[in-house]
Amino acid sequence: MAKPLEIDEVWQERILSQVSGLEYGSVLITVHDGRIVQIERTERKRFDNQAAQAAPPAPRSAAAHKP
């Protein structure tokens, strides 16, 4: 039978701090023997496609134009 997971205030704060401000992404909590041992945060940045199209193209380097 699995051990019950106990989360004290310290871990609650750690988890909340990782979730706080996360717009797109995930928080992975790793548990070993009924204890939290690791928290991983993966954050994604999404950019508006229209804003990217409105920006002027980046200049190409002179080395790229050599025959």
C-alpha positions as a printed NumPy array, in Angstrom:
array([[  0.   ,   0.   ,   0.   ],
       [  1.228,   3.498,  -0.85 ],
       [  2.369,   5.792,   1.909],
       [  0.133,   8.841,   2.404],
       [  1.702,  12.034,   1.086],
       [  2.078,  14.734,   3.702],
       [  2.707,  18.29 ,   2.525],
       [  3.816,  20.786,   5.159],
       [  3.732,  24.588,   4.828],
       [  7.29 ,  24.731,   3.473],
       [  6.425,  22.497,   0.518],
       [  3.147,  24.328,  -0.034],
       [  5.063,  27.598,  -0.333],
       [  7.63 ,  26.031,  -2.666],
       [  4.903,  24.674,  -4.936],
       [  2.969,  27.959,  -4.922],
       [  6.116,  29.924,  -5.75 ],
       [  6.707,  27.716,  -8.811],
       [  3.115,  28.017, -10.03 ],
       [  2.936,  31.742,  -9.314],
       [  3.292,  33.837, -12.465],
       [  3.342,  30.822, -14.758],
       [  1.391,  31.75 , -17.892],
       [  2.102,  28.692, -20.059],
       [  3.963,  25.65 , -18.839],
       [  3.965,  22.913, -16.262],
       [  5.128,  22.106, -12.749],
       [  6.246,  18.528, -12.109],
       [  6.407,  17.263,  -8.53 ],
       [  8.499,  14.143,  -7.945],
       [  7.591,  11.947,  -4.956],
       [  9.726,   9.098,  -3.498],
       [  8.482,   6.964,  -0.613],
       [  5.615,   9.342,   0.102],
       [  7.876,  12.437,   0.281],
       [  8.287,  15.264,  -2.218],
       [ 11.907,  15.28 ,  -3.337],
       [ 11.917,  17.539,  -6.387],
       [  9.951,  20.256,  -8.167],
       [ 10.566,  21.052, -11.843],
       [  9.137,  24.072, -13.637],
       [  8.949,  24.234, -17.414],
       [  7.866,  27.574, -18.793],
       [  6.763,  28.253, -22.346],
       [  6.754,  31.648, -23.996],
       [  4.147,  32.274, -26.659],
       [  4.465,  35.094, -29.125],
       [  1.734,  36.687, -31.183],
       [  2.241,  35.695, -34.828],
       [  0.878,  39.028, -36.096],
       [  3.429,  40.972, -34.073],
       [  6.225,  38.878, -35.59 ],
       [  4.959,  39.572, -39.121],
       [  4.758,  43.338, -38.488],
       [  8.392,  43.546, -37.372],
       [ 10.94 ,  44.323, -40.117],
       [ 13.13 ,  41.374, -41.141],
       [ 16.467,  41.076, -39.39 ],
       [ 19.429,  42.173, -41.532],
       [ 21.516,  39.36 , -42.94 ],
       [ 25.24 ,  39.365, -42.389],
       [ 27.569,  40.369, -45.233],
       [ 29.292,  36.967, -45.056],
       [ 26.062,  35.262, -46.092],
       [ 26.029,  37.245, -49.4  ],
       [ 29.477,  36.196, -50.686],
       [ 29.323,  34.182, -53.941]])
